[in-house]
Amino acid sequence: MIEVENVHKGFGGTPVLEGVDFAIEQCNLFAIVGHSGSGKSVLLRHLVGLLQPDRGHVRVGDTNLAALSDDELEAVRTRFGMLFQGGALFDSMTVYDNVALPLRLHTDQPESEIEARVMEELGRVELQAAADQTPASLSGGQVKRVALARAIVRKPQYLFYDEPSSGLDPETSSVIDALIEQLSETLCRMGVMVTHDMHSVLSIADQVGFLYEGQMRFVGTVEELRACNDPVLCDFLEANAYQL
Amino acid sequence: MTGVLPDKVVALFRHVGRFVSLLREAFGSPIYDRSTYRQNLAREMKQVGVESLPIVALAAAFTGGVTTEQTIYQMRYPLIPESTVGAIVVPSIILEFGALITAFILAGRVSARIAAELGSMRTNGQIDALNVMGISASGYLIWPRVLAGVLTFPLLYIVASVVGGAAGFGVAATSGSVTPAEFLTGARSFFTGFMAVYGLVKAVVFGFLITAIACYVGFYTEGGAQGVGRSATRAAVATCMFVLVADYLLALLML
């Protein structure tokens, strides 16, 4: 379970998060939506410990991330997998080496086992044939799929997705959505997704949080979101209706 | 002004604090996988050392040649023995020019590359990706680069000194003003083992400063492409400045 309690964060005196609260259950995919600049990515960075709140707590399981030393935080993060907006693959490595990196650095597995695991995940994202290519030779959608394979190669308990479908055509977005849904449902991974893509949210999310002016203005299921009666949320949904 | 100290002084202390803290974190972090680290170290040593070799040798050759020409010009009076040229040129190269010329070349070539590389990794989210994977990004990225600088710079310094000295010898021999034998006599009579030790100590210090400062600047890059460009420039300028300061302090301490 991930619990966010009264999280406040500001930069240079400008508040970004002003008392955010919500909780996510295991096996659930939680989508954080909101206008540009509403603090979605800042919130996601708190969940993985890349930022510490000025006030409040982020708990992963029973662990308060802010109370951990660097070494302890590194240990907790071995249970995380994250898909970054641009993929964040290492240019100097091949696709195979990118996916193998977390295994090589965190496990004592022999290379044969690492290879089997890497090829399994590249198979899941249908990119086994690209194993020897470098990220520079891949399309945007392929980069996202490789990044997803890297995020899940250690079978993390928690998965985080930062704008997984941004910059992708609808067809490729659907492929990524299907993979995320598969991870959440069949493998029971807890997922948190920051996105602008309301089509994805309504298709695959279990719960939705609407971040507005630094606070979670709405937290509920997709059905509750559809039946919105909050004018601000309704305006947001209407503005994104073209995606639905 | 912040209190009694000017803002720039406060900023300098802040940078020094962050620099020390980053290095402590980098060198205190676990080595996750020796084979990956060895590969990274080998790649960095190739980029810092092998790929810098031609330009370092070229610069050292010209420096040795010019130093010899200028020394011959200044020693043109008949009462000064010809061997003085060798006695000035060779120790100058070993004590100063070998390390300093190499440092300036690496400051431009290596520090800018490292800062741009790490800056680009920062802006593209690769450093965050390492951290989220539970890997200490500072340890994984900084450790091999700094170690490569410390190990490779002394070798480049030796090459620069040998090539610079040989170029000085060649220029002296073809100048008609100094015989090769006189040049070598002068060089031998003033050369001591301490000079080589001093030069190697400088090389290690410069190698550390050039790579560590570049890593620091690149690691904390802010902004997009502009930020990466700024970091590359800052790293080159800062390493040149700190190399000069270190050069002076080492001369005070050791000579």
Interface residues (C-beta under 8 A of the other chain):
Chain A: R45 V48 G49 L50 D70 E74 A75 V76 R77 T78 F80 G81 M82 F84 Q85 G86 A88 L89 F90 L101 P102 R104 L105 H106 F160
Chain B: E25 Y32 D33 S35 T36 M121 N124 G125 Q126 D128 A129 N131 V132 M133 G134 I135 S136 Y140
